[in-house]
């Protein structure tokens, strides 16, 4: 951690370490105060009883204050660590289209849960275990001397008892790591389907898919319940051992120290002190036994985050697509472009074509899969092919998908780019909406600065118009529209294309089953054929074309 976060983290870590030292020192003092307190009771010494009783209360009060402050520092440090780790993972996840390319990595499921929940669990649990181990080491050092001074035999029994118990617990509880990882994935699958139902409630109701979704949800529920039952059964077996193990801790010191008291070699209070010291020492060096459930869950979290991190690193380090891209604000150009399917079937052969920014409209029709591949290639999302592509950089090239992406937020945030928020006036926004015929959306939403979800409140056609208004405000060199006719009527579509032309925005329309010459009057048509050949030229002029692979 660096800068301000790093400074706060170091301060919290120092406070935690000081708290550990203070608590262990107070525990040792408490063991001696407790010894003398019990001895005064056994000797019926009233003044000693009152004196040590008051001192007992003071030690308890100070210990309480230190423990609460230490817990506060631990929680704040855990929160700082979680924020830092999550920021790091989010930036890696969203860079270089990792979130998109990760979908093909079958080894990583539910990356959203791993980033949101597993990092939270990892940061808090790691910190908790570090503190637990540190505290255990300090406790073992502090009480080893106390226990040795009472009875070297009792000290040896404590070490052997904790070591054997830990080894047996590891052998018994080891399958919990795998079961915990499976449980996280199955819980996430179940929750994902529930979210799917909520996000597609209208389509589910219209298509009467309740029975199919119910079957799927019940199947996921059964899977997570069965896995949970296996975990419960294993916890039961481990619980028999750990419960008996903890009960014996209470009696072992008395069995060894009581004979010393009977022989008059130690005071009565030493029995109580030995029980406390034995319990503290055994607890400090047998964390595996007392925390086996948390350790198994933590190991599962570490494994899930490790696999996600490895997958992200693998994607970042993977060879780039053989398709070479270059920046050119004045044209779209393809040179020797070959596009293929995942299994190697050719979609487009030897595409050599230049579309200057002065071209107002090109209609791309034909083979649907080839058309989709070309659309994604221009976005840098199609990795199966070779050749060269020149295109404008950044938002000089804007994509409007068949179902526009309108993220939750205000209408202003949807329409205006982040870096233009201050410079674009309300009048410009309203004028852009008016130009595409979507001025009524402002009233439907409730204003430009009202939080909403356009995807839920607007029709698909209205979403298309809002996306086109964003294009007008961004003023790119090229706009690539994917099947606008699926959401817009022909008059709306033609009006929209005319508005883009007036604003000197070159347009490529990717359509299917549309007459190249109808209404929109494209200046050129690129047709992608089923045999991977292509033709390009004026509409309805089969002789004026450039052809490859024919």
Backbone torsions as a table, in degrees:
resi	resn	phi	psi	omega
1	UNK	NA	142.1	-178.3
2	UNK	-126.6	174.8	175.4
3	UNK	56.2	-141.0	-173.7
4	UNK	-64.3	-40.4	179.7
5	UNK	-62.8	-43.2	179.2
6	UNK	-62.5	-39.8	178.7
7	UNK	-63.6	-45.2	178.7
8	UNK	-65.0	-38.2	-179.6
9	UNK	-64.1	-42.4	178.7
10	UNK	-64.1	-38.0	178.5
11	UNK	-63.8	-44.8	179.3
12	UNK	-65.3	-39.4	179.6
13	UNK	-64.2	-40.4	177.8
14	UNK	-64.2	-40.9	178.4
15	UNK	-63.4	-38.7	178.7
16	UNK	-64.6	-44.3	-179.4
17	UNK	-64.5	-41.8	177.1
18	UNK	-62.5	-39.0	178.3
19	UNK	-63.7	-40.8	178.1
20	UNK	-60.1	-45.7	179.4
21	UNK	-62.0	-43.6	-178.2
22	UNK	-65.0	-44.0	-177.6
23	UNK	-65.2	-42.8	179.8
24	UNK	-67.2	-38.3	175.5
25	UNK	-62.8	-42.7	178.9
26	UNK	-65.5	-35.4	178.1
27	UNK	-64.9	-39.8	177.6
28	UNK	-65.1	-46.2	177.3
29	UNK	-58.5	-41.5	-178.6
30	UNK	-62.6	-35.7	179.7
31	UNK	-65.2	-37.4	179.3
32	UNK	-74.8	-39.7	176.9
33	UNK	-62.8	-42.4	177.8
34	UNK	-63.4	-38.1	178.1
35	UNK	-61.0	-49.5	-178.2
36	UNK	-68.0	-33.2	178.1
37	UNK	-63.2	-47.6	-180.0
38	UNK	-68.0	-35.4	178.5
39	UNK	-65.1	-39.4	178.3
40	UNK	-65.3	-33.5	176.2
41	UNK	-66.2	-46.5	-178.5
42	UNK	-63.4	-33.5	-179.8
43	UNK	-87.4	-0.4	-178.8
44	UNK	56.4	42.6	-178.7
45	UNK	-102.1	103.0	-172.6
46	UNK	-64.2	-45.3	-177.4
47	UNK	-63.2	-41.1	177.5
48	UNK	-66.5	-37.3	178.3
49	UNK	-60.1	-46.1	-179.3
50	UNK	-67.7	-45.6	-177.2
51	UNK	-61.1	-49.0	-178.2
52	UNK	-74.5	-27.0	175.7
53	UNK	-65.2	-43.9	177.6
54	UNK	-64.4	-43.8	179.2
55	UNK	-62.5	-37.4	175.5
56	UNK	-55.5	-47.8	-177.6
57	UNK	-64.6	-39.4	179.3
58	UNK	-63.2	-45.5	179.1
59	UNK	-61.8	-41.0	177.9
60	UNK	-62.3	-42.3	-178.1
61	UNK	-65.2	-45.3	179.2
62	UNK	-65.2	-41.3	179.1
63	UNK	-61.6	-39.5	178.7
64	UNK	-63.0	-46.1	-179.2
65	UNK	-62.6	-44.1	-179.7
66	UNK	-64.7	-42.3	-178.8
67	UNK	-63.1	-41.7	-179.5
68	UNK	-66.4	-44.2	179.4
69	UNK	-65.3	-36.9	177.9
70	UNK	-65.6	-41.0	178.3
71	UNK	-63.0	-39.6	177.4
72	UNK	-61.1	-46.8	179.6
73	UNK	-63.3	-38.2	179.4
74	UNK	-63.4	-44.8	-178.9
75	UNK	-66.2	-40.1	179.6
76	UNK	-68.3	-40.3	178.1
77	UNK	-65.8	-40.1	177.2
78	UNK	-61.5	-39.0	179.0
79	UNK	-67.0	-42.4	177.5
80	UNK	-61.5	-42.7	-178.9
81	UNK	-65.9	-41.9	179.2
82	UNK	-62.1	-43.6	179.9
83	UNK	-60.2	-45.1	-178.4
84	UNK	-64.5	-46.9	-179.4
85	UNK	-64.4	-42.2	-178.4
86	UNK	-66.5	-42.6	175.8
87	UNK	-57.0	-44.8	-179.4
88	UNK	-62.0	-45.7	-178.1
89	UNK	-69.4	-40.1	-179.9
90	UNK	-62.6	-43.4	179.4
91	UNK	-64.5	-39.6	178.3
92	UNK	-68.5	-37.1	-177.1
93	UNK	-68.3	-36.6	-176.7
94	UNK	-91.4	-9.4	-179.6
95	UNK	-81.5	147.2	174.8
96	UNK	54.0	31.6	177.7
97	UNK	58.9	30.0	-179.8
98	UNK	-58.3	-42.9	-179.8
99	UNK	-57.0	-32.7	179.3
100	UNK	-79.6	-46.0	-176.1
101	UNK	-74.9	-21.2	-179.3
102	UNK	-67.9	-21.7	-179.5
103	UNK	-61.4	-25.8	179.9
104	UNK	-85.4	-5.9	-179.2
105	UNK	-90.3	100.7	-175.0
106	UNK	-68.1	-14.2	-177.3
107	UNK	-81.1	-7.3	-176.6
108	UNK	-127.1	111.4	177.3
109	UNK	-109.6	152.4	176.2
110	UNK	51.2	56.3	179.0
111	UNK	-62.3	-29.0	179.1
112	UNK	-62.6	-42.3	178.8
113	UNK	-66.5	-37.5	-179.3
114	UNK	-65.1	-38.3	179.9
115	UNK	-74.0	-42.1	-175.2
116	UNK	-79.9	-48.2	-171.8
117	UNK	-99.2	-42.7	-176.4
118	UNK	-67.8	-35.5	176.9
119	UNK	-67.2	-39.8	176.1
120	UNK	-59.2	-47.9	179.7
121	UNK	-64.9	-40.5	-178.7
122	UNK	-63.2	-46.7	-176.2
123	UNK	-66.3	-45.8	-178.1
124	UNK	-71.5	-41.1	-177.1
125	UNK	-72.3	-38.7	177.7
126	UNK	-60.9	-46.3	179.0
127	UNK	-62.0	-41.5	179.3
128	UNK	-62.1	-43.0	179.9
129	UNK	-68.8	-38.1	177.8
130	UNK	-61.5	-44.9	178.2
131	UNK	-66.2	-37.9	179.9
132	UNK	-64.3	-43.8	178.9
133	UNK	-67.8	-41.2	178.0
134	UNK	-63.5	-44.7	178.9
135	UNK	-64.8	-38.3	178.4
136	UNK	-63.1	-41.2	179.1
137	UNK	-64.5	-44.4	178.9
138	UNK	-65.2	-40.5	179.1
139	UNK	-64.1	-43.3	179.6
140	UNK	-61.3	-42.0	178.7
141	UNK	-65.4	-43.1	-176.4
142	UNK	-67.4	-43.3	-173.0
143	UNK	-93.0	-12.6	174.2
144	UNK	-60.7	-43.1	178.4
145	UNK	-64.6	-41.2	178.9
146	UNK	-61.4	-47.0	-176.8
147	UNK	-68.5	-39.5	179.1
148	UNK	-63.5	-38.4	-180.0
149	UNK	-66.5	-27.9	178.4
150	UNK	-79.6	-51.0	-179.0
151	UNK	-162.7	115.2	175.6
152	UNK	-58.2	-32.5	178.4
153	UNK	-63.1	-44.1	-179.6
154	UNK	-63.8	-37.0	177.2
155	UNK	-62.2	-45.2	178.9
156	UNK	-64.4	-39.5	177.9
157	UNK	-62.8	-40.5	-179.3
158	UNK	-62.0	-45.0	-179.4
159	UNK	-63.5	-47.4	-177.9
160	UNK	-65.7	-41.0	-178.4
161	UNK	-62.7	-45.1	-178.9
162	UNK	-68.0	-39.9	-178.2
163	UNK	-65.5	-48.0	-179.7
164	UNK	-64.9	-40.6	178.9
165	UNK	-63.0	-40.0	-179.5
166	UNK	-66.3	-43.8	179.8
167	UNK	-62.4	-42.5	-179.5
168	UNK	-66.6	-38.5	179.4
169	UNK	-65.8	-41.9	178.3
170	UNK	-59.8	-44.7	179.7
171	UNK	-63.8	-39.0	-174.8
172	UNK	-77.1	-38.2	-170.7
173	UNK	-100.2	2.3	-175.7
174	UNK	-55.9	-39.6	179.8
175	UNK	-62.5	-14.6	-178.8
176	UNK	-63.6	-27.7	-179.2
177	UNK	-61.5	-50.2	-179.8
178	UNK	-65.5	-42.0	-179.6
179	UNK	-64.4	-37.4	179.1
180	UNK	-65.6	-40.6	178.0
181	UNK	-64.3	-43.8	177.7
182	UNK	-61.9	-39.4	-178.1
183	UNK	-64.2	-40.2	178.8
184	UNK	-60.9	-44.3	179.7
185	UNK	-66.2	-40.1	-178.0
186	UNK	-72.0	-35.0	173.5
187	UNK	-63.6	-41.7	-179.6
188	UNK	-66.2	-39.4	178.3
189	UNK	-62.4	-43.0	179.9
190	UNK	-63.8	-46.7	-179.6
191	UNK	-65.3	-36.3	179.6
192	UNK	-62.2	-41.2	178.6
193	UNK	-67.6	-36.3	176.5
194	UNK	-64.0	-40.5	177.0
195	UNK	-64.5	-39.0	178.5
196	UNK	-59.3	-42.9	179.4
197	UNK	-61.9	-44.5	-178.8
198	UNK	-64.7	-42.5	-176.5
199	UNK	-74.2	-20.4	-178.9
200	UNK	-121.1	33.4	-174.7
201	UNK	-58.5	-41.2	-177.9
202	UNK	-65.8	-43.3	-179.6
203	UNK	-68.3	-38.7	178.3
204	UNK	-61.2	-44.0	-179.3
205	UNK	-67.3	-42.2	-178.3
206	UNK	-66.3	-38.3	-175.4
207	UNK	-95.2	-0.2	177.9
208	UNK	54.2	52.6	-179.1
209	UNK	-97.0	14.8	-176.2
210	UNK	-58.6	-42.5	-176.4
211	UNK	-65.1	-43.1	179.6
212	UNK	-64.2	-43.1	-179.9
213	UNK	-69.1	-35.0	176.8
214	UNK	-62.4	-43.3	178.3
215	UNK	-60.1	-42.9	-179.1
216	UNK	-66.4	-43.5	179.8
217	UNK	-63.9	-42.1	179.2
218	UNK	-64.7	-37.2	178.2
219	UNK	-63.6	-43.4	177.1
220	UNK	-65.6	-39.4	179.2
221	UNK	-63.5	-43.8	178.8
222	UNK	-61.2	-39.3	-178.5
223	UNK	-65.4	-43.8	-179.0
224	UNK	-72.4	-31.6	177.5
225	UNK	-68.0	-43.1	178.8
226	UNK	-62.0	-41.2	178.5
227	UNK	-66.2	-40.2	178.4
228	UNK	-64.2	-36.2	178.5
229	UNK	-64.3	-38.1	177.1
230	UNK	-65.6	-38.7	177.4
231	UNK	-64.9	-42.0	179.9
232	UNK	-63.5	-42.0	-180.0
233	UNK	-63.2	-41.4	178.8
234	UNK	-67.9	-39.6	177.3
235	UNK	-62.3	-33.1	178.9
236	UNK	-64.9	-44.6	-180.0
237	UNK	-63.7	-43.6	178.5
238	UNK	-67.4	-35.2	-179.9
239	UNK	-62.3	-37.8	176.7
240	UNK	-57.6	-43.8	-178.3
241	UNK	-71.5	-48.9	-174.4
242	UNK	-66.4	-35.1	179.2
243	UNK	-66.6	-45.8	176.5
244	UNK	-62.8	-38.8	178.5
245	UNK	-59.3	-45.0	-178.9
246	UNK	-70.1	-34.2	178.0
247	UNK	-64.7	-40.4	-177.9
248	UNK	-66.3	-27.8	178.3
249	UNK	-57.3	-32.1	-176.4
250	UNK	-73.6	-27.7	-172.9
251	UNK	-101.7	-27.0	-175.9
252	UNK	-57.8	-46.8	179.9
253	UNK	-59.1	-41.3	-179.4
254	UNK	-65.3	-37.3	179.6
255	UNK	-62.4	-31.6	-177.4
256	UNK	-92.1	-37.1	-174.9
257	UNK	-87.3	-30.7	-177.6
258	UNK	-55.3	-44.4	177.2
259	UNK	-58.0	-33.2	176.9
260	UNK	-64.7	-39.2	178.6
261	UNK	-67.0	-41.1	-180.0
262	UNK	-61.9	-32.6	179.8
263	UNK	-85.7	1.0	177.2
264	UNK	77.9	17.3	-177.2
265	UNK	-85.7	-21.6	178.3
266	UNK	-136.5	160.9	176.1
267	UNK	-77.3	165.4	-179.8
268	UNK	-62.9	-38.5	-178.6
269	UNK	-63.5	-20.6	179.3
270	UNK	-65.4	-29.8	177.7
271	UNK	-61.0	-46.2	178.3
272	UNK	-64.6	-42.8	-179.8
273	UNK	-63.5	-39.7	-179.9
274	UNK	-65.8	-37.5	178.3
275	UNK	-63.2	-42.5	-179.9
276	UNK	-67.2	-45.5	-178.5
277	UNK	-66.0	-41.4	179.1
278	UNK	-62.1	-46.2	-179.8
279	UNK	-62.7	-41.1	-179.6
280	UNK	-66.6	-43.2	-178.3
281	UNK	-68.1	-46.6	179.7
282	UNK	-63.2	-42.8	179.0
283	UNK	-62.8	-35.7	-178.4
284	UNK	-68.3	-32.1	-175.3
285	UNK	-108.5	10.2	176.7
286	UNK	-129.0	44.9	179.6
287	UNK	-61.7	-31.4	179.6
288	UNK	-57.8	-37.1	-177.2
289	UNK	-75.2	-45.6	-175.5
290	UNK	-76.1	-21.8	-174.9
291	UNK	-122.2	26.0	-171.9
292	UNK	-63.1	-34.6	179.1
293	UNK	-67.6	-45.2	179.2
294	UNK	-64.9	-37.2	-179.9
295	UNK	-66.2	-41.3	179.7
296	UNK	-65.5	-41.2	177.3
297	UNK	-65.2	-39.7	179.9
298	UNK	-65.1	-41.6	178.8
299	UNK	-62.0	-37.9	177.8
300	UNK	-65.2	-41.9	179.1
301	UNK	-63.0	-44.3	178.9
302	UNK	-60.3	-42.5	178.8
303	UNK	-63.1	-41.3	-178.7
304	UNK	-68.6	-41.9	179.0
305	UNK	-69.2	-35.9	178.5
306	UNK	-63.6	-43.6	-179.9
307	UNK	-66.2	-37.2	177.1
308	UNK	-66.0	-46.0	-180.0
309	UNK	-62.5	-41.2	178.8
310	UNK	-64.8	-39.6	179.2
311	UNK	-65.4	-41.3	178.6
312	UNK	-64.3	-44.6	178.1
313	UNK	-62.8	-37.2	180.0
314	UNK	-64.8	-39.8	179.7
315	UNK	-69.8	-42.8	178.1
316	UNK	-61.8	-35.6	-177.4
317	UNK	-91.0	-3.0	-177.7
318	UNK	-68.7	149.3	177.1
319	UNK	-59.3	139.3	179.1
320	UNK	-67.9	162.7	177.8
321	UNK	-57.0	142.2	176.2
322	UNK	-60.4	-16.3	178.0
323	UNK	-74.0	125.4	-178.2
324	UNK	-95.7	134.3	-179.3
325	UNK	-114.4	144.2	174.5
326	UNK	-137.0	157.2	-178.0
327	UNK	-91.6	132.9	177.6
328	UNK	-156.7	108.5	-176.4
329	UNK	-74.2	-11.4	-172.3
330	UNK	-104.1	0.3	-177.2
331	UNK	-166.2	163.9	163.3
332	UNK	-111.1	128.7	-176.5
333	UNK	-140.6	141.3	178.4
334	UNK	-124.0	133.2	179.3
335	UNK	-131.0	118.7	179.4
336	UNK	51.4	39.1	-176.1
337	UNK	-79.3	124.9	175.3
338	UNK	-118.6	129.3	177.0
339	UNK	-121.6	138.6	-177.8
340	UNK	-133.2	163.1	173.1
341	UNK	-79.7	176.1	178.7
342	UNK	-57.7	-35.9	-177.3
343	UNK	-92.9	11.4	172.0
344	UNK	95.1	-0.3	179.2
345	UNK	-70.0	135.9	-178.2
346	UNK	-71.8	137.3	176.2
347	UNK	-111.7	-41.6	177.6
348	UNK	-138.0	131.4	-179.6
349	UNK	-112.2	129.6	167.2
350	UNK	47.3	56.7	178.8
351	UNK	-80.6	113.7	176.0
352	UNK	-122.1	109.6	-170.4
353	UNK	-158.8	144.0	176.0
354	UNK	-129.1	128.4	179.0
355	UNK	-119.2	103.0	-178.1
356	UNK	-72.1	160.5	-179.0
357	UNK	-65.0	-18.2	178.8
358	UNK	-75.0	-13.4	178.2
359	UNK	-74.1	126.1	-174.2
360	UNK	-87.5	-29.0	-177.7
361	UNK	-156.7	127.5	171.9
362	UNK	-125.0	129.4	178.6
363	UNK	-101.8	123.0	179.8
364	UNK	-103.8	118.6	-176.2
365	UNK	-132.0	177.0	174.5
366	UNK	110.0	-143.6	-175.7
367	UNK	-51.3	115.6	-176.1
368	UNK	-59.6	-41.5	-178.1
369	UNK	-68.5	-40.0	177.6
370	UNK	-65.3	-39.8	179.2
371	UNK	-62.9	-44.0	178.3
372	UNK	-63.6	-39.8	179.7
373	UNK	-63.3	-41.5	179.3
374	UNK	-66.7	-41.2	178.9
375	UNK	-60.0	-46.3	-179.3
376	UNK	-72.2	-29.7	176.9
377	UNK	-62.7	-43.2	179.0
378	UNK	-63.8	-25.7	176.7
379	UNK	-87.2	-3.8	-178.9
380	UNK	78.9	21.6	-175.0
381	UNK	-110.7	4.2	-179.7
382	UNK	-113.8	116.5	-171.4
383	UNK	-101.3	-2.8	-173.2
384	UNK	-102.0	91.7	179.8
385	UNK	167.6	-164.7	179.8
386	UNK	-158.9	170.3	-179.7
387	UNK	114.7	-166.1	-175.3
388	UNK	-129.8	142.4	178.5
389	UNK	-133.1	127.9	172.5
390	UNK	-107.7	135.3	-176.7
391	UNK	-155.2	157.9	174.3
392	UNK	-62.9	153.4	-176.7
393	UNK	-90.4	145.7	172.9
394	UNK	59.7	-135.7	-175.7
395	UNK	-87.7	18.4	165.3
396	UNK	-75.8	-12.6	175.0
397	UNK	-127.9	114.4	-175.1
398	UNK	-116.2	139.1	179.2
399	UNK	-106.8	133.7	172.7
400	UNK	-117.9	106.9	-174.6
401	UNK	-79.6	165.4	-178.5
402	UNK	-56.6	-43.3	171.8
403	UNK	-110.6	99.6	-172.7
404	UNK	-58.8	148.0	176.2
405	UNK	-92.1	109.2	178.0
406	UNK	-119.9	96.6	-174.2
407	UNK	-67.9	157.6	175.6
408	UNK	-59.1	147.1	-179.3
409	UNK	147.2	-166.0	177.0
410	UNK	-82.5	161.0	178.6
411	UNK	-63.2	-34.2	177.3
412	UNK	-61.7	-43.6	-179.7
413	UNK	-65.9	-32.3	177.9
414	UNK	-70.1	-38.7	-172.3
415	UNK	-87.0	-31.5	-171.1
416	UNK	-112.2	134.3	178.1
417	UNK	-62.9	150.2	-174.1
418	UNK	-53.7	-44.1	-175.8
419	UNK	-78.2	-5.3	178.5
420	UNK	-106.8	5.4	-173.5
421	UNK	-55.4	-40.4	-175.3
422	UNK	-81.9	-25.8	-171.7
423	UNK	-93.3	-19.8	-178.1
424	UNK	-92.2	118.4	-176.3
425	UNK	-80.8	163.7	175.8
426	UNK	-59.1	-37.4	-178.4
427	UNK	-62.2	-41.3	178.5
428	UNK	-65.6	-39.8	179.8
429	UNK	-63.9	-47.8	-178.7
430	UNK	-65.1	-36.6	178.6
431	UNK	-64.7	-39.8	178.5
432	UNK	-64.8	-42.6	177.6
433	UNK	-64.3	-40.6	178.8
434	UNK	-63.6	-38.9	-177.0
435	UNK	-63.6	-35.9	-179.3
436	UNK	-93.9	0.3	178.2
437	UNK	83.2	30.4	-177.9
438	UNK	-123.7	25.4	-178.5
439	UNK	-61.6	-31.6	-177.9
440	UNK	-67.4	-17.7	179.9
441	UNK	-60.7	-34.8	-179.6
442	UNK	-60.1	-44.3	178.8
443	UNK	-69.1	-36.3	179.6
444	UNK	-64.2	-40.9	-179.3
445	UNK	-76.3	-32.6	-178.6
446	UNK	108.5	8.6	179.4
447	UNK	129.9	170.7	-178.1
448	UNK	-75.3	-22.8	-172.5
449	UNK	-118.7	29.8	177.3
450	UNK	-103.1	129.0	177.8
451	UNK	-62.8	136.6	-176.6
452	UNK	-161.1	178.7	171.2
453	UNK	-130.5	100.4	-176.5
454	UNK	-58.6	-34.4	-177.9
455	UNK	-61.3	-24.6	-178.7
456	UNK	-99.7	-28.0	-172.6
457	UNK	-96.7	-19.9	-175.9
458	UNK	-112.6	150.9	174.7
459	UNK	-70.0	166.2	-179.8
460	UNK	-62.4	-38.1	177.8
461	UNK	-64.4	-42.8	177.6
462	UNK	-64.3	-36.6	176.7
463	UNK	-62.8	-40.8	177.6
464	UNK	-60.7	-43.3	-178.6
465	UNK	-66.4	-38.9	177.1
466	UNK	-62.9	-42.1	178.5
467	UNK	-62.6	-37.5	179.3
468	UNK	-71.3	-32.9	174.7
469	UNK	-64.2	-36.6	176.2
470	UNK	-63.5	-38.2	177.3
471	UNK	-61.3	-43.2	179.8
472	UNK	-61.0	-41.9	-178.3
473	UNK	-70.6	-31.3	179.8
474	UNK	-79.8	-25.8	178.2
475	UNK	50.8	61.1	179.0
476	UNK	-78.1	171.8	173.7
477	UNK	-77.0	-38.7	-179.5
478	UNK	-130.7	144.3	170.4
479	UNK	-124.4	130.5	-179.6
480	UNK	-111.2	115.2	-174.1
481	UNK	-108.3	125.3	-179.5
482	UNK	-99.5	109.5	174.6
483	UNK	49.3	55.6	178.0
484	UNK	-62.3	-25.9	-178.4
485	UNK	-67.5	-13.9	179.1
486	UNK	-73.1	-20.6	-178.3
487	UNK	-118.7	-18.8	-176.3
488	UNK	-114.0	147.5	172.3
489	UNK	-71.1	164.6	-178.8
490	UNK	-61.1	-42.2	176.5
491	UNK	-62.2	-40.7	178.7
492	UNK	-63.5	-42.6	-178.8
493	UNK	-63.9	-45.7	-178.1
494	UNK	-67.6	-36.6	177.1
495	UNK	-63.9	-42.9	-179.4
496	UNK	-62.7	-43.8	179.3
497	UNK	-64.5	-36.2	178.3
498	UNK	-66.7	-39.7	179.3
499	UNK	-63.5	-43.2	178.7
500	UNK	-63.0	-38.0	179.0
501	UNK	-65.4	-40.5	178.5
502	UNK	-60.1	-33.9	-178.9
503	UNK	-89.9	16.3	175.4
504	UNK	57.4	38.1	176.5
505	UNK	-105.1	118.4	178.1
506	UNK	-72.4	139.7	-171.6
507	UNK	-126.6	134.2	167.1
508	UNK	-114.6	121.8	179.9
509	UNK	-106.6	121.0	178.2
510	UNK	-97.9	108.9	-175.2
511	UNK	-126.2	168.5	178.5
512	UNK	-137.1	127.3	176.1
513	UNK	68.3	28.1	179.6
514	UNK	-110.1	135.7	177.2
515	UNK	-64.5	121.4	-173.7
516	UNK	-60.6	-23.7	-177.2
517	UNK	-105.1	4.1	-173.4
518	UNK	-81.8	122.3	167.5
519	UNK	66.5	-56.7	-171.6
520	UNK	-74.6	-19.7	-180.0
521	UNK	47.2	64.7	179.9
522	UNK	-66.9	148.1	176.8
523	UNK	-76.2	-22.6	178.7
524	UNK	-156.5	157.5	179.8
525	UNK	-130.3	127.8	172.7
526	UNK	-105.7	117.9	-178.9
527	UNK	-110.8	126.5	178.8
528	UNK	-103.8	117.5	-173.5
529	UNK	-91.6	163.6	-177.7
530	UNK	-64.7	-24.9	-178.6
531	UNK	-91.2	15.9	177.0
532	UNK	76.1	4.2	173.0
533	UNK	-84.8	171.3	-178.5
534	UNK	-147.4	155.0	174.8
535	UNK	-134.0	149.2	-178.3
536	UNK	-145.0	130.7	178.3
537	UNK	172.1	-174.5	178.8
538	UNK	-61.8	152.0	179.4
539	UNK	-63.2	143.7	176.9
540	UNK	60.0	29.5	176.7
541	UNK	-133.9	82.3	-174.4
542	UNK	-64.8	-14.6	-177.9
543	UNK	-89.8	-21.8	-179.7
544	UNK	-96.6	88.0	-176.0
545	UNK	-153.0	158.3	168.3
546	UNK	-105.8	135.8	-173.2
547	UNK	-134.3	144.8	176.8
548	UNK	-138.4	145.7	173.9
549	UNK	73.6	9.3	-176.5
550	UNK	-85.7	NA	NA
